[in-house]
Amino acid sequence: MSKLQNFNSVWDALEDDPVVAENMKLRSTLLMAITKNIESRNINQTETAKLLEVTQPRVSALLKGKIDEFRLDTLVNFAHRLGLHIELKIAA
């Protein structure tokens, strides 16, 4: 019988590199908040693209959750353009 492992996050389970896992945690949190904000506005992808200053296909990828296509700084920019406030908490 195999031994089960417990992980703090799905990213800890999926990524061998803890640096990559931490980056993915931050990106996924931002991506979910951005998607929720866009959906609450009831605007189409073309309007969203103008708001975020990107193309409609980029908005489509965002709303489909294609996290690998977005860097952390890009998601921070999107959040800012949507009027979201981001707070960073660093713990040792």
C-alpha positions as CSV (number, residue, x, y, z in Angstrom):
1,M,0.0,0.0,0.0
2,S,1.4,3.4,-0.9
3,K,1.9,6.1,1.7
4,L,-0.4,9.2,1.2
5,Q,1.1,12.6,1.4
6,N,-0.6,15.7,2.7
7,F,-0.1,19.1,0.9
8,N,-1.0,22.6,1.9
9,S,-2.0,23.5,-1.6
10,V,-2.7,21.8,-4.9
11,W,0.3,23.6,-6.3
12,D,2.5,22.0,-3.6
13,A,1.3,18.7,-4.9
14,L,1.7,19.5,-8.6
15,E,5.0,21.3,-8.5
16,D,8.3,19.8,-7.4
17,D,10.0,23.2,-7.1
18,P,8.7,25.2,-4.1
19,V,9.5,28.5,-5.8
20,V,7.3,27.6,-8.8
21,A,4.5,26.4,-6.5
22,E,4.5,29.7,-4.6
23,N,4.4,31.7,-7.8
24,M,1.5,29.5,-9.0
25,K,-0.4,30.1,-5.7
26,L,-0.1,33.8,-6.2
27,R,-1.1,33.7,-9.8
28,S,-4.1,31.5,-9.2
29,T,-5.4,33.7,-6.4
30,L,-5.1,36.8,-8.7
31,L,-6.6,35.0,-11.7
32,M,-9.7,33.9,-9.7
33,A,-10.2,37.4,-8.3
34,I,-9.9,39.0,-11.7
35,T,-12.3,36.5,-13.3
36,K,-14.8,37.0,-10.5
37,N,-14.6,40.8,-11.0
38,I,-15.0,40.5,-14.8
39,E,-18.0,38.2,-14.5
40,S,-19.7,40.5,-11.9
41,R,-19.5,43.4,-14.4
42,N,-21.6,41.5,-17.0
43,I,-19.4,42.9,-19.9
44,N,-18.4,40.9,-23.0
45,Q,-14.9,39.9,-23.9
46,T,-14.4,42.8,-26.3
47,E,-15.3,45.4,-23.6
48,T,-13.1,43.5,-21.1
49,A,-10.2,43.6,-23.6
50,K,-10.4,47.4,-23.9
51,L,-10.6,47.7,-20.1
52,L,-7.5,45.5,-19.6
53,E,-5.7,46.9,-22.7
54,V,-5.2,43.5,-24.3
55,T,-6.7,41.6,-27.2
56,Q,-10.0,39.6,-27.0
57,P,-8.1,36.3,-27.3
58,R,-6.1,37.1,-24.2
59,V,-9.3,37.8,-22.3
60,S,-10.6,34.4,-23.6
61,A,-7.5,32.7,-22.3
62,L,-7.9,34.5,-18.9
63,L,-11.5,33.5,-18.5
64,K,-10.7,29.9,-19.4
65,G,-8.2,29.8,-16.5
66,K,-5.1,29.3,-18.7
67,I,-2.8,30.3,-15.9
68,D,0.4,29.3,-17.7
69,E,-0.2,32.1,-20.2
70,F,-0.1,34.9,-17.6
71,R,2.9,36.1,-15.6
72,L,2.4,37.5,-12.1
73,D,3.1,41.1,-13.1
74,T,0.5,40.9,-15.9
75,L,-2.1,39.7,-13.5
76,V,-1.2,42.5,-11.1
77,N,-1.7,45.0,-14.0
78,F,-5.1,43.5,-14.8
79,A,-6.2,43.7,-11.2
80,H,-5.2,47.3,-11.0
81,R,-7.0,48.2,-14.3
82,L,-10.2,46.6,-12.8
83,G,-9.8,48.8,-9.7
84,L,-8.8,45.9,-7.4
85,H,-6.5,46.6,-4.5
86,I,-3.8,44.0,-3.9
87,E,-2.2,43.5,-0.5
88,L,0.9,41.4,-0.1
89,K,1.6,39.6,3.2
90,I,5.0,38.1,3.7
91,A,5.6,35.5,6.5
92,A,8.7,33.8,7.5
